[in-house]
Amino acid sequence: MSSQHAFASETQRETTGKGRQLVAMKELDKVYGNGTVALSDVNMTINEGEFICFLGPSGCGKSTIFKLIAGLEERTRGDIEILGMSPKEARKQSDIAFVFQDHTLLPWCSVIDNVMLPLKLRGVPKQERLQEAERVLALVGLSDHRKSLPRHLSGGMKMRVSIARALASRPKLLLMDEPFGALDEITRQSLQDELLKIWQQDPSMTVLFVTHNTFEAVYLSTQIVAMTARPGRVSAVLNVDEPFPRDDSFRTSAAFSQWVRTVSEHMQH
Ligand SMILES: Nc1ncnc2c1ncn2[C@@H]1O[C@H](COP(=O)(O)OP(=O)(O)OP(=O)(O)O)[C@@H](O)[C@H]1O
């Protein structure tokens, strides 16, 4: 791999995904009410099954892109579609789930009640809720802690609960906004491995992941979206064409170091 061909130019920004087109953004601008131009002319397609990390300086509009995809903010100009629907329609069908850095668990509810809450709000019958919660708690290795309260869990465990809660709605698109930013390095790496395992088990699930950490982006991604400082634009999309499953042997490989160097060099320009 060389830095000359690693990045697709802005006009060639087609993904190399495993599935059908999931998200289409065309000439997207976002100007907030106070006049802040958060995004300018964002053009991007995202295919089903990708794991895409968004990297860029603070304030470049990464969270804003997520809010537009989730239908939590309205675009100022341009088009955005999720599986041919508006973001709000897609969210209503529970096709989209969020995980934030702050785990947002209800402190007075047990782990399993926290995981079941979104299903309860959607009117899913109790037996089905329980089954689904057990399934996702097993996925994140927390079955034995189903009755614990959040305050009895470590930061990494709270994040696992938060991921389980998002997975319980079986989303097609999982949006993760700096989820591991507050965790120590060892916990972070084990959660990266668990997340990749979960993602690999479901070929149709797409993960969009914001991080400031180049190592994390290279380790996790099928693609890295590099963004410029505000107003945010997509400056390049990098296809990290390294095989899965990935493990510590990838983290310590020469190829990994080369990818990190390439991405870092790009981000400095
Ligand atoms: N509701 C809002 N009203 C006005 N300006 C906003 C609003 N939300 C975000 N902004 C501004 O829009 C720009 C992009 O913000 P955004 O949070 O999307 O960036 P980011 O890349 O996610 O930042 P960070 O990496 O620091 O989390 C910033 O200048 C921010 O201050």
The ligand as an SDF file (V2000), in Angstrom:
LIG
                    3D

 31 33  0  0  0  0  0  0  0  0999 V2000
  -26.8700   22.8240   17.9830 N   0  0  0  0  0  0  0  0  0  0  0  0
  -25.8460   23.5370   17.5360 C   0  0  0  0  0  0  0  0  0  0  0  0
  -25.9550   24.8700   17.3460 N   0  0  0  0  0  0  0  0  0  0  0  0
  -24.9360   25.6070   16.8740 C   0  0  0  0  0  0  0  0  0  0  0  0
  -23.7280   25.0980   16.5320 N   0  0  0  0  0  0  0  0  0  0  0  0
  -23.5560   23.7750   16.7000 C   0  0  0  0  0  0  0  0  0  0  0  0
  -24.6000   22.9280   17.2060 C   0  0  0  0  0  0  0  0  0  0  0  0
  -24.1320   21.6600   17.2530 N   0  0  0  0  0  0  0  0  0  0  0  0
  -22.8550   21.7140   16.8030 C   0  0  0  0  0  0  0  0  0  0  0  0
  -22.5100   22.9790   16.4650 N   0  0  0  0  0  0  0  0  0  0  0  0
  -21.2370   23.4400   15.9070 C   0  0  0  0  0  0  0  0  0  0  0  0
  -21.0650   22.7850   14.6500 O   0  0  0  0  0  0  0  0  0  0  0  0
  -19.6990   22.4100   14.4550 C   0  0  0  0  0  0  0  0  0  0  0  0
  -19.6240   20.9020   14.2380 C   0  0  0  0  0  0  0  0  0  0  0  0
  -19.9810   20.2670   15.4710 O   0  0  0  0  0  0  0  0  0  0  0  0
  -19.9180   18.6770   15.6720 P   0  0  0  0  0  0  0  0  0  0  0  0
  -20.2980   18.4080   17.0720 O   0  0  0  0  0  0  0  0  0  0  0  0
  -20.6840   18.0320   14.5840 O   0  0  0  0  0  0  0  0  0  0  0  0
  -18.3600   18.4040   15.4390 O   0  0  0  0  0  0  0  0  0  0  0  0
  -17.4840   17.1110   15.8000 P   0  0  0  0  0  0  0  0  0  0  0  0
  -16.5690   16.9020   14.6540 O   0  0  0  0  0  0  0  0  0  0  0  0
  -18.3600   15.9860   16.1750 O   0  0  0  0  0  0  0  0  0  0  0  0
  -16.6710   17.6400   17.0760 O   0  0  0  0  0  0  0  0  0  0  0  0
  -15.9240   16.8260   18.2410 P   0  0  0  0  0  0  0  0  0  0  0  0
  -14.8820   15.9900   17.5720 O   0  0  0  0  0  0  0  0  0  0  0  0
  -15.3110   17.9160   19.0890 O   0  0  0  0  0  0  0  0  0  0  0  0
  -16.9650   16.0220   18.9670 O   0  0  0  0  0  0  0  0  0  0  0  0
  -18.9550   22.9090   15.7000 C   0  0  0  0  0  0  0  0  0  0  0  0
  -18.3830   24.1670   15.4060 O   0  0  0  0  0  0  0  0  0  0  0  0
  -20.0360   23.0380   16.7550 C   0  0  0  0  0  0  0  0  0  0  0  0
  -19.6980   24.0420   17.6940 O   0  0  0  0  0  0  0  0  0  0  0  0
  1  2  1  0
  2  3  1  0
  2  7  2  0
  3  4  2  0
  4  5  1  0
  5  6  2  0
  6  7  1  0
  6 10  1  0
  7  8  1  0
  8  9  2  0
  9 10  1  0
 10 11  1  0
 11 12  1  0
 11 30  1  0
 12 13  1  0
 13 14  1  0
 13 28  1  0
 14 15  1  0
 15 16  1  0
 16 17  2  0
 16 18  1  0
 16 19  1  0
 19 20  1  0
 20 21  2  0
 20 22  1  0
 20 23  1  0
 23 24  1  0
 24 25  2  0
 24 26  1  0
 24 27  1  0
 28 29  1  0
 28 30  1  0
 30 31  1  0
M  END
$$$$
